[in-house]
Amino acid sequence: MKTFQELYKELLRNQMKDEDINDEDYDPHHLDCLLNPDQYAPVIHTDSCQECAYDRACKNSCIFDAIEEKDGKLTIDPDKCAGCGVCIEACSLDKLAESKDIFPVLKEIRSEKKDVYALIAPAFVGQYENASPGQLRSALKAAGFKGMVEVAVFADILTLKEALEFDKHIHTQDDFQLTSCCCPVWIAMIRKIYNELMPHVPGAVSPMIAAGRTVKKIHPEAVTVFIGPCMAKKKEAKEPDIADAVDYVLTFQEVQDIFDAADIRPEELIQNDREHSSRAGRIYAHTGGVSEAVKSTVEQLHPGREVPVHAQQADGVPACRKMIEQIQKGETDANFFEGMACKGGCVGGPKIIIDKEKGKSNVEQYGEEAPYRTPLDNPYVMELLHRLGFKDMEEFVEQSDMFTRNFAN
């Protein structure tokens, strides 16, 4: 019988040829997982594991208690699973895998009923054979996408929102803010494990959600597909209060699989450049990038501020938990806390294609090449906000509901 990965590869090849599966030597559950990923958790079982030589390493690794044992069998609760992927790394038997959205996306593209837009995460730089952003845009269009939108420009907008929130609420040495912009696992940890800290989390959506909502507001019939290194974004896209923004989430590796199956080589294609993001938005992809972006924007908003941004970052889930414990015990004097579940940040995500240090270097270089330093310098930010109906910065702060989360849901 075909393994899950063998079935996935065969189905992908056949999709490109518009053919059906040649035989029935596969697990029907695997096929259902591939064709209907919205019905499953970001992590799925690919094989039975009633007996485990590693003493339930996957279950013990899950800080969200999403893996449950019933009648000697393990199940994954889709409501609890955050998609961090730690359990997949812990399972030495290779019986867990990430969910895949690739086949519903290909179905949308091939139907040609709606325009399908690719929303590319800031960590994309250099992931595809050193193809430039313009060449990657050409490659995605060759794959059938209507266009590519760099999510970094929406990281600019969220940087501005969080900087304005900081300027509005942090006035004493005892005030502090936990960034909510970027990492869904970090936010899931606070919401589900350290809920008492939620009052310190501004209700900003992630750049992914901001991008999806903006595209859908400008193109109401559009299908939005986020592309990044993160499995947890698959879960974030389904959160009840923000499920209207992004229809599907693909990892960098899934997109590489599309390029391979369609024989698309991004590095050989023509440039199709659109530079709309600042350095601040581009460096979100690595640990410390959000903090640096918000700090530089706050300094530009309010030079000489009596209580400046004093940031602290945590790299990886254990470090995030340690930082939260420091906050709870009053053992830190920082006032802006950034947590990244993956070591190195998004450039160290579970579905990257290149080494994370190379990814970080690429992101830094791309940031330095940006024509603008912060969102306040970036004319495209205000132009975009005007297109969305905001007259000025004050109105954006007071009425930016489309960029605000309702954590009560």
N, C-alpha and C positions, 0 to 999 in steps of 0.2 A: 504493500500500500504506500502511496506517495506520502511524503512528509508534508507538513504545512508549507515549508519553504519551497519544496518541489512543486506543489500545487500552485502556489503563488506565481512562480516563474513561468510555469506552463500557461496559466490563465492569462498572464500579461502578454506572452508571445502570441497567444491566440487572439487576444483583443486587438492587437496591432494588425492581424490578418483577417479580422472579422470572422473568426472561426469558433466553433464550440469545442469543449474539452473532448479529446479523442476517446477516452474510456472512462469507466466509473470506478477506477481503482484509487479512490480517495475517501477521506472521512467527510461525510455530508456536513458535519459541524464546522470543519475547516472552511468549506465553501461558503457556508452561511456567514461566518465571521468576515470573510473577504468581501462578500457582496453586500452585507448589511452591517457595517461597522458601527452605525449609530445605536445598535441594540446591545452593544457590548462595552465593557470597560476598556480603558486605554491599553491595559495589559490583559492578554488572554492565555488560557491553558491550551497548549497544542498537543498534549498527550496526558494520559492518566498517570497520576502519581500517588497511588494509595500507599506505596512503600517508598521511603526516602532514606537513602544512605547518609544524608546530610542533616537529619533531624529537623526537618521543616525550616531550612535556612531562609526560604522565601518569606514564610509567615513571620518568623522572628525579625526579619529585616524591615518589615512594614510598620512605619510609625503611625499610620492611619488606621491600623487594624482592619484593613480591607480584605485580607485573606483569611477565610474562615474554614474550619474543618467540620464537616457533617458526615456522619456515618463512615468515617475513615477517609473521606474524599475532601480535597481542597476546592473551594470555590472563591471567586473574586467578586466582591460586592461593587457593582459599577457606581453606586452612589458614594462609596467611601474612597475608592481608588482615585488618587490624584495624578497618576501617570508619571511618577518620578522615575520609575524604571529601576529602582534599587533592587527590587525582588528578582528582576531578570538577571542582573549581575550576580546576585546571591545564589541563583539556581545553577549548580554545577552540572545538572542533568540536562540542561537546555530544553526544559519542558514549558517554558514561558516565552512569549513573544509579544512585540508591540502590535496593537491594532493598526490596520492599514485602510486609508480612505481612497486609495488610488483608483479603484474600479468605479465607485460612484462619480469621481471626478472625470474620468475618461468617458463615462456615459453622458455626463453633462456636456462635455466638449464635443463629442461626436453627434449629439442630437441637434446641435446648432440652433436650438430654440432660444437660448439666452447667451449674452456675452459673459464669458468667464474670465475674471480678473485674478492674476497672481499677486498676492501681497507678500513681498519678500522680506524676511527678518534682517536686522542690521548685521547679523553674523555671517551673511552670505558671501562676503568678499573673499575671493580666492578659493572657494569651496569646489569650484568646477574647473579643474585643469588651468587655474589662473586666468580664466576668462574674465574680461572686464565686465563691469555692470552693464555696459551697452551691449556687449556680446551675449550676456545672459538674457537680457530683454529680447534680443532677436531669437534666441533659442526657445524661450517660452512661447513666443509668438509662433515659431515653427511647430511647436507641440500642440498648438490650437488655442492658446490663451489670447484673449483680446488685447491684453496689455499687462505690463508689470508695474506695480506700485511699490516704491521703497517705503517700508514702514518707518524708516528713520525720520522721515519728515513728521510723522505723527508722534514719534518719540520727542521731537522738538516741541510739539504742542503740549504734550504731557509734562515735559520739563517745565514749560512755562506755567502750566497749571499747578504743579507741585511747588514751584518756586513762589508763586503768588500765595499758595496756601501757607507755606512756611512764613512768608513775610507777614501774613495776616494773623497767625496764631502763636508763633514762637517769640515771646517777649521777655521771658525770665530764664534764669539758669536751670530751673526745674522743668521747663516745657520741653517736649521732644516730639518728634514725628517719625513714624515708620513708613518708608516709601511703599507705595502699593502699585507702582507703575509696571513692573517688569515680570517678576518670576511668580507663576501661578502656584508652585509648590510652597514658596515662602508665605504667600497669602493664605494658602490652605492650612499651613501649620498654625498661623496666628488665629484663624477663624475656628479651627477644630480643636486645637490643643491649648492655645494661650488666649482664649477669647477675651479675657479681661483687658488685653492690650488693644482691642479693636477701636476704642475711642481715639487712639493716637494714629489711626490709619486713615488718611484722607481718602475720600471715595472716588479716586480717579480710576478710570478704566485703564487697561494696558494699551500700549501702542497698537497691538494687533486688533483689539476691539475698536479703538478709535478709527483705524484705517478701514475696517469693514463697514462701520456705520457711515463713515463719510462717503465711501464709494456707493453704498446703497442709497444714500440721500441724493447724490448727484445722478446716479444711474439706478433708479428704483427696481428695475428688472434684473439687475446684475446678479451673477453668482460669484461669491467671494471665496477664494482659496488661499489660506495662509500657508507659507512655506518657511520652515525653520528647522533648527536642530533638536527641537523639544517635543517629547511625547506628551508632556503635561498640557500642552496647548490644545490637544485633542479634547481633554476634559474641560478645560477652561471655556472652549467654544460652546459647550453644552450647558454652562451654568444658566439657571433660569432667568436671571435678570439681564443677561447679556447674550442670550442665544440668538438674538435677531441680527447679529453682526457678521459672523463668519460661518459659511455653510460647510466648509470642509477644511481639514488641516493635513498637509503633507509634510513629511520630513525631507531634509536634504537628500537622504538616501532614496526615498521613494521617487523624487524627481530625477535623480541620477538613473534609476531603473527605467523611467520613461524615456530619458535621452538614449539609454543603451538599446532599448527595445525598438525605438524609432530611428536609430542610427543618426542621432543629432549630436554634433560636436560643437559646443558653444564657442570654444577657442578659435574655431575656424570661420565664424560668422562675422558679419559686418557690425560696426558700432551703431548703437541706437541709444544715444545718451540723453538723460534727463537729470540734471543735478538740482535738486530742490531741498536737500537737507543740510543742516549745519554740522559742525564738528560735534556739538553737544548730543545731537540725536544719533549720530553714527557710532559713538563710543559706548552706547548702551549695551553693546554685545559682550563686554567683558566686565568682570568684577571691578567695582569702583567707578565705572563709567556713569552710572546714574547719579551717584554722589557728586562727582566732579561737574556734571552738567548742571545739576540744581545749584550747587555752590556758586559756580561762575555766573549763573543767571541771577541769583539773589544779590550777588555783589554788584551786578550791573543795574539791577532794579533799585537797590538801596545802598549806595556806596557808604562805607564807614558805619554800617549798621552796628548798634551797641551789642547785640547778641548775634554774632555771625554763625554761619553754618559750620558745625563741628561734626564731621561725619565719621561713622564707624561702619565697617563692612564685615560680612561673614561669608566665607567661601566653603560651600558644601553643607549638607544637612546637619552633621554634628556641630559644625562651627556656628550655624544659625541657632541651634538650640542653646549652645553655650552663651552666645551673645544675648539671647532673650533672658537667660538666667541672670546675667550681669545686670540687665535692665531691671529685672524684678528685685534684685538685691541692692540696687543703687550703687553698683560697683563700677559705673562708667560715667564720665562727664560729657559724653557725646550728646548731641540733640537731633541727629538725623541718622537713622539706621537703615542700612541697605543689606538685604539678605539674598543670596544666590544659592539655589539648591545644588547646582553643578559647580564643581571646582573649576575656577577660571571664569565662571559666568556662562553665558550662552555659547561662547566659543568652545566650551568644554562639554556641551550638551551630549546626550547619549546617541544622537544620530548625526553627528558631524562626519565629514568625509576626510578632512585633513587634521593633522596634529593641532591640539588646542593652542600651543605656543605660537605656531605659525599663523593660526587663525587670529590670535590676539595681535600679532605683529601686523597682519594685513588690515585689521580693523583700525589700528592706530594710524597706519599710513593713510588709509582712506579718510580718516578723520582730519588728518593734517592737510589733506588735499581739498577739503571742503572750502567753498568760497566764503562761508560765514562761520563765525565762532560759536554764537549762541542763537537761540530762537528769536531774541530781540533784534539781532542783526539781519535775520532772514526775512526778506520781503515776501517770500512765498507763504510764510506762516500767516501773516495778516491778510494776504490775498485769499488764502484758503478759508480763513475765519469769516471774511466778508462773504464769500460764496455760500457759506453755511448760515448766513443771516446775522452775524454778530457785527455791530457797528463799531465797537471799540473794545479795548482791553477790559474795561470795567464791566461791560455787559457780558463779556466772555466769562469772567470770574463768577458773576452773579447768576448767569442763566445757562451755563454750559451743561445742561442735563444730559446731552448725548455723550458727554465724556465723563459722566459720573455714574458710579455703581450704586445699586441699592442692596447693601449687604444683608438686609433683612430677609431677602428672598433666598 
